Amino acid sequence: MTSTGVPDEKASDSLEIRAVQAADLPALAALYRHLNPGDAMVQQDEAEAILERFAAYPGSVVLGGWDDMELVSSCTLVVIPNLTRGGMPYALIENVVTAATHRKRGFGRLLLERAVSIAWEHDCYKAMLLTGSTEPATLAFYRGAGFEQNKTGFQVRRLPVKG
C-alpha cells in the first residue's frame, strides 16, 4: 500500500502499476513528452507539491506503468466529491499516455482498467475521460477499455488545442 492509499499492483507479467512518487517525476516528465511534446516542463519542487495535493482527494492518483523498471505508461485519476447521486463521487481520468515504443502491447488498457478499479473502490458512480483525438484507432482503444462514447463534451480553454 502506498502513501496515497492506492495499493501497488502487478497488472501483467511485465507491467507493474503503482502510484507515481516524487522520485518518479523526472521519468514522468519524459513520458509526458509523448503526450504534449511542446509543453513547458514543471519544475521538480512544483511537481512534488502538485503530487502532494492529490492526497486531498482520496483515491486520486497519478498512476504509472513500469515495464522492466522503465516508466512507459501513465494516467491521472481524480476522484471528485459530489452532492448529487446520493453523495457518490465521480472520477475523471486525464493525461493517458504510453511511450511510442511501448504502444500496442495492452499497457494503456491495463492502466485504464486499474484507474477504473480504483474509482469503483472509492464508490464513484462513473469514471469519465475526454479525448481530443478523432483518430479511429484512439477511439477504438477507449471503447476496447470499456468506455462508451455517449455524452457530448464542451470545454473552455485557456491554452490552445494541441496540434
Summary of the structure (lengths in Angstrom):
residues: 163
radius of gyration: 15.5
end to end distance: 38.6
largest distance: 43.5
contacts: 436
relative contact order: 0.15
helix: 33%
strand: 23%
